[in-house]
Amino acid sequence: MTPQDEDFLRRAIELAVKARASGDAPFGSLLVGPDGDVLAEEHNTVTSDGDISAHPELKLARWAARELDPPTAAATTMYTSCQPCDMCRGGIERSGLGRVVYALSNEQLSTLKPGGGWPQVPQEGPALFDEARTPIEGFYH
Ligand SMILES: [Zn+2]
């Protein structure tokens, strides 16, 4: 981690402060291009948007997938005030970003946040293979 990485992490922490000041959970993130330009910034808006997916990391991943070509996305770094949760990690991987740098780890966050985590939802399957494969067969060829 470079001093420049730490400067961008400080900006992510500022965005977390901004989120908290506006009544949302205190998390912020930014996306930086290969030349060190800040391409986009976000903070958590789960409460203000009424959207459980409004984590800054996922919002930036969606923005990158929509607005950047794959080589550009792969050359970006996401700086985030806390390690991305599982939901955001999936979005980041699908968006093809190049790198993530975080301040607090999820383990460190858990020492500051009572409770934490959500109950697992039972999943049942597989079932109806012949019927379920029909809309998929041939799609990826
Ligand atoms: Zn998340």
Residues whose N, C-alpha, C, O or C-beta is under 5 A from the ligand:
A	BS01	ZN	H55 P84 C85 M87 C88
